[in-house]
Amino acid sequence: MRFQEQLNTALEQSPLWQRWQKLPTRDRQALILLGAVLLALVLYLAVWQPAQRSLIEARSYYQQQRDLHAHIEQNTDLARQMSRIPHPTVAPEQLQGLVTQTAQQRGLIVESLDNGGDGTLTINLPNAAAVTLLSWLAELQRQGIQLDRSNLQRMGDGLVNAGVTLRAAQ
């Protein structure tokens, strides 16, 4: 009880409390109402709205994950079948010949070749048509050659300077 008495005494001696007591009843009621409205607004903006936003994002993420799971479940048999299909492989010593041959067939100009000791081949293709380059890389992948690294620099009008490192898939 002593603490409550000290608190009441301190409150009554406070200049702010004394000023509050001197306000007309109507002004005090208006300030209480304004305080309640501000408190409700702060609670809405600081608690309710972020919680609702998080809930919407969580539901969206959950739905995406359910869709992904359903897609995986539907394609499980197809993935198992594809894993049984043997993929073509290229011996590292055949890599350079295959790359240069297919590049010439596509009309790509090979500026330089650098054989890496680890079964890689780095080549530079200046002013290559981007569409042709991409289809050539896809063809190489189907033949068992992996794209290890690429560096493409846009030259304009669908042309790129390309530096790619290819690896013989084993």
C-alpha positions as CSV (number, residue, x, y, z in Angstrom):
1,M,0.0,0.0,0.0
2,R,2.8,2.4,0.8
3,F,4.1,2.3,-2.9
4,Q,0.6,3.2,-4.1
5,E,0.4,6.1,-1.7
6,Q,3.8,7.4,-2.8
7,L,2.6,7.1,-6.4
8,N,-0.6,9.0,-5.7
9,T,1.3,11.7,-3.9
10,A,3.8,12.1,-6.7
11,L,1.0,12.3,-9.2
12,E,-0.9,14.9,-7.3
13,Q,2.3,17.1,-7.1
14,S,3.1,16.7,-10.8
15,P,2.6,20.0,-12.7
16,L,1.1,18.0,-15.7
17,W,-1.5,16.4,-13.4
18,Q,-2.4,19.7,-11.9
19,R,-2.8,21.2,-15.3
20,W,-5.0,18.2,-16.3
21,Q,-7.2,18.8,-13.3
22,K,-7.7,22.4,-14.3
23,L,-9.0,21.5,-17.8
24,P,-12.7,21.6,-18.3
25,T,-14.4,18.2,-18.3
26,R,-15.3,18.5,-21.9
27,D,-11.6,19.1,-22.9
28,R,-10.5,16.2,-20.8
29,Q,-13.1,13.9,-22.5
30,A,-11.9,15.1,-25.9
31,L,-8.3,14.4,-25.1
32,I,-9.1,11.0,-23.8
33,L,-11.1,10.2,-27.0
34,L,-8.2,11.5,-29.1
35,G,-5.7,9.4,-27.1
36,A,-7.9,6.3,-27.6
37,V,-8.1,7.0,-31.4
38,L,-4.3,7.5,-31.6
39,L,-3.7,4.3,-29.6
40,A,-6.0,2.3,-31.9
41,L,-4.3,3.8,-35.0
42,V,-0.8,2.9,-33.7
43,L,-2.0,-0.6,-32.8
44,Y,-3.5,-1.0,-36.3
45,L,-0.4,0.3,-38.1
46,A,2.2,-1.3,-35.9
47,V,0.6,-4.7,-35.1
48,W,-2.4,-5.6,-37.1
49,Q,-1.4,-4.5,-40.6
50,P,2.1,-6.1,-40.5
51,A,0.5,-9.3,-39.2
52,Q,-2.0,-9.4,-42.0
53,R,0.7,-8.7,-44.6
54,S,2.8,-11.6,-43.2
55,L,-0.2,-13.8,-43.2
56,I,-0.9,-13.1,-46.9
57,E,2.7,-13.7,-47.8
58,A,2.7,-17.0,-45.8
59,R,-0.4,-18.2,-47.5
60,S,1.1,-17.3,-50.9
61,Y,4.3,-19.1,-50.1
62,Y,2.4,-22.1,-48.8
63,Q,0.3,-22.3,-52.0
64,Q,3.5,-22.1,-54.2
65,Q,5.0,-24.9,-52.2
66,R,1.8,-27.0,-52.5
67,D,1.8,-26.4,-56.3
68,L,5.5,-27.4,-56.5
69,H,4.9,-30.5,-54.5
70,A,2.0,-31.5,-56.7
71,H,4.1,-30.9,-59.8
72,I,6.9,-33.0,-58.4
73,E,4.5,-35.8,-57.5
74,Q,3.0,-35.7,-61.0
75,N,6.4,-36.0,-62.7
76,T,8.1,-38.5,-60.4
77,D,7.7,-41.3,-62.8
78,L,9.0,-39.2,-65.7
79,A,12.1,-38.2,-63.7
80,R,12.8,-41.8,-62.8
81,Q,12.5,-42.8,-66.5
82,M,14.8,-40.0,-67.6
83,S,17.4,-40.9,-65.0
84,R,17.6,-44.4,-66.6
85,I,18.3,-42.9,-70.0
86,P,22.1,-43.0,-70.7
87,H,23.5,-39.5,-71.3
88,P,26.1,-39.1,-74.0
89,T,29.6,-38.6,-72.9
90,V,32.6,-37.1,-74.7
91,A,36.2,-38.0,-74.1
92,P,38.3,-35.0,-73.2
93,E,40.6,-35.7,-76.2
94,Q,37.5,-35.4,-78.5
95,L,36.3,-32.1,-77.0
96,Q,38.3,-29.7,-79.2
97,G,37.5,-31.4,-82.5
98,L,33.8,-31.6,-81.7
99,V,33.6,-28.0,-80.6
100,T,35.4,-26.5,-83.6
101,Q,33.4,-28.7,-86.0
102,T,30.0,-27.8,-84.6
103,A,31.0,-24.1,-84.3
104,Q,32.0,-24.0,-88.0
105,Q,28.7,-25.7,-89.0
106,R,26.8,-23.0,-87.1
107,G,28.9,-20.2,-88.7
108,L,30.5,-19.2,-85.4
109,I,34.0,-17.8,-85.6
110,V,36.4,-19.3,-83.0
111,E,39.0,-16.7,-82.2
112,S,41.1,-18.6,-79.7
113,L,41.2,-22.0,-78.0
114,D,42.9,-22.9,-74.8
115,N,43.0,-26.5,-73.6
116,G,42.9,-26.8,-69.8
117,G,44.7,-29.7,-68.2
118,D,41.5,-30.7,-66.4
119,G,39.5,-31.7,-69.4
120,T,38.2,-28.1,-70.1
121,L,38.4,-26.0,-73.2
122,T,38.2,-22.2,-73.1
123,I,37.2,-20.5,-76.4
124,N,36.5,-16.9,-77.5
125,L,33.8,-16.2,-80.0
126,P,33.8,-12.5,-81.2
127,N,30.6,-10.9,-82.7
128,A,28.5,-14.1,-82.4
129,A,24.8,-14.0,-83.0
130,A,23.3,-14.5,-79.5
131,V,20.5,-16.8,-80.8
132,T,23.0,-18.9,-82.8
133,L,25.4,-19.1,-79.8
134,L,22.7,-20.3,-77.4
135,S,21.4,-23.0,-79.8
136,W,25.0,-24.1,-80.4
137,L,25.6,-24.4,-76.6
138,A,22.3,-26.4,-76.3
139,E,23.5,-28.7,-79.1
140,L,26.8,-29.2,-77.3
141,Q,25.0,-30.1,-74.1
142,R,22.9,-32.7,-75.9
143,Q,26.2,-34.2,-77.2
144,G,27.6,-34.5,-73.7
145,I,29.5,-31.3,-73.3
146,Q,28.9,-29.2,-70.2
147,L,29.1,-25.4,-70.1
148,D,31.4,-24.7,-67.2
149,R,31.7,-20.9,-67.3
150,S,30.5,-18.1,-69.7
151,N,31.2,-14.5,-70.1
152,L,28.9,-12.6,-72.6
153,Q,29.4,-9.0,-73.6
154,R,26.6,-7.4,-75.5
155,M,27.7,-5.7,-78.7
156,G,24.3,-4.6,-80.1
157,D,21.9,-5.9,-82.7
158,G,21.8,-9.4,-81.2
159,L,25.6,-9.8,-81.2
160,V,27.8,-10.8,-78.3
161,N,31.4,-11.3,-77.6
162,A,31.5,-14.6,-75.8
163,G,34.1,-16.4,-73.8
164,V,33.0,-19.9,-72.7
165,T,34.7,-22.7,-70.9
166,L,33.4,-26.1,-71.8
167,R,34.0,-29.4,-70.1
168,A,33.7,-33.0,-71.4
169,A,30.9,-34.7,-69.4
170,Q,32.0,-37.9,-67.9
